[in-house]
Amino acid sequence: MKDRLFIFDTTMRDGETEPGRVHEPREKIRMARQLERMRVDVIEAGFPAASTGDFEAVQAVANAIKDSTVAGCAAPTTATSGAASRL
């Protein structure tokens, strides 16, 4: 088996940890498309359990992206893993 480097990008989720910073869904889709063009393997699009808006934004990114894997951050609790599993 060949060695392979997988790129896991957290730009969208980490960028929203700054107080008051929220990426609109269209911004997330634009960023995700650029990351996909750059051949990023996994795009962490947000924390879907944080709010209905974040869930919908992560879902919109997942629907728009075809060549990269889209991930949603979740904590090991029923509430957050349940939201992530509905994507």
C-alpha positions as CSV (number, residue, x, y, z in Angstrom):
1,M,0.0,0.0,0.0
2,K,1.3,3.4,-0.9
3,D,1.7,6.1,1.8
4,R,-0.9,8.8,1.5
5,L,-1.4,12.1,3.2
6,F,-5.1,12.9,4.0
7,I,-6.0,16.6,4.4
8,F,-8.7,17.3,7.0
9,D,-9.6,21.0,6.9
10,T,-11.3,22.7,9.8
11,T,-11.3,26.3,8.5
12,M,-15.1,26.7,8.6
13,R,-15.6,25.3,12.1
14,D,-12.5,26.8,13.7
15,G,-13.2,30.2,12.0
16,E,-16.5,30.3,13.9
17,T,-14.9,29.9,17.3
18,E,-14.1,33.6,17.3
19,P,-16.8,35.4,19.3
20,G,-19.4,36.9,17.0
21,R,-18.1,35.3,13.8
22,V,-20.6,33.2,11.9
23,H,-20.3,32.1,8.3
24,E,-23.5,32.4,6.3
25,P,-24.4,29.2,4.4
26,R,-23.5,30.7,1.0
27,E,-20.0,31.6,2.4
28,K,-19.6,28.1,3.6
29,I,-20.6,26.6,0.2
30,R,-18.2,29.0,-1.5
31,M,-15.3,28.0,0.8
32,A,-16.1,24.3,0.5
33,R,-16.1,24.5,-3.3
34,Q,-12.7,26.1,-3.2
35,L,-11.4,23.5,-0.7
36,E,-12.8,20.8,-3.0
37,R,-10.9,22.4,-6.0
38,M,-7.8,22.2,-3.9
39,R,-8.5,18.5,-3.4
40,V,-9.0,18.6,0.3
41,D,-10.0,15.1,1.5
42,V,-12.3,16.0,4.4
43,I,-14.0,19.4,5.0
44,E,-15.3,20.0,8.5
45,A,-18.2,22.3,7.8
46,G,-19.4,23.1,11.3
47,F,-21.1,21.9,14.5
48,P,-24.6,20.8,13.4
49,A,-25.9,20.5,17.0
50,A,-25.1,24.1,17.8
51,S,-28.2,25.4,16.1
52,T,-30.8,24.8,13.4
53,G,-29.0,27.3,11.2
54,D,-25.6,25.5,11.6
55,F,-27.3,22.2,10.9
56,E,-28.8,23.6,7.7
57,A,-25.5,25.2,6.7
58,V,-23.6,21.9,7.2
59,Q,-26.3,20.0,5.3
60,A,-26.1,22.6,2.4
61,V,-22.4,22.1,2.2
62,A,-22.8,18.3,2.2
63,N,-25.3,18.6,-0.7
64,A,-23.1,20.9,-2.7
65,I,-19.8,18.9,-2.4
66,K,-19.3,15.8,-4.4
67,D,-15.5,15.0,-4.5
68,S,-14.5,15.7,-0.8
69,T,-16.0,14.2,2.3
70,V,-18.0,16.7,4.4
71,A,-17.8,16.2,8.2
72,G,-19.8,17.8,11.0
73,C,-18.1,18.1,14.4
74,A,-19.9,16.3,17.3
75,A,-19.2,15.6,20.9
76,P,-19.7,12.2,22.5
77,T,-23.3,13.0,23.7
78,T,-26.6,11.8,22.4
79,A,-27.7,15.3,21.4
80,T,-24.6,16.3,19.3
81,S,-24.0,12.9,17.7
82,G,-27.7,12.6,16.9
83,A,-27.6,15.9,15.0
84,A,-24.5,14.8,13.1
85,S,-26.0,11.5,12.2
86,R,-29.0,13.2,10.5
87,L,-26.9,14.9,7.9
